[in-house]
Amino acid sequence: MLFQHLEDVNEDYVTHLKSALTISKRMIKGAVCVFIHAFLPCVFTNTASTICNEIVVEVNAKKIHKE
């Protein structure tokens, strides 16, 4: 049960760990940009949206590739 997700995504533990940490690092970067944007609306106007869209495209591409 604990590793069912790894089977579902067809990845070993280390591959999944690296991928998840990379995505989380990018999401943190996006969150920091949104935080700054909240106080300074003229900066990072599209950064977080771009990061989110890139992540979605990459994750969906991995799903298609694995099937």
N, C-alpha and C positions, 0 to 999 in steps of 0.2 A: 504494500500500500504506500509506504513512504517514497518509493522510487517509481511508482506507477507513471508519474508525470514524465520521468526520463524516458521510459519506454514509449509513451505517447508521442513525444517529440523526437524520438529516435536519436538521443544524444547520451553520451556517457557523462558521468558526474563532473569531471574536470571541464569538458567542453561546455556543458550547461553553466557551470560556475563562471567561467570566463565570459560567456555571452551575457549572462544576467548581470554581472558586475559592470561590464562595459555599458550596457543599457542603463543601469542605475546611475552610473557616472554622468552620462549624457542627460538623464532626467534631472539630476541635481543641478547641472549647469543651466538647464532650462528654467528650473525653479528659481535659481538665483537671479537670472535675467528678468523673470516676471516680477520678483520682489523689487528689484531696482526700478523696473518699468512702472510699478505702482506709484512710486514717489517722483519719478522723472519720466513722464509719458512720452517724451520726445526720443528716448533711447530704447534700444532693443524692441522696436515696434513689431518685428516679425520673428525674432530669434526663437522664442519658445515654440511658436507654431511650426516653424521650419524643423526644429529638432523633433517635435512630436510626429510630424508627417514623415520624416526620414526613418524614424524608428518603426512606424507602422508599415511602411513600404518594405523595409528590410525583414521584419518579422513575417510578414505575409509571403515574401519571396522564399524565405526558409521553409514555410509550410508547403508551398507549391513544390519546391525542390525535393522535400522529404517524401512526398506522396508518390 
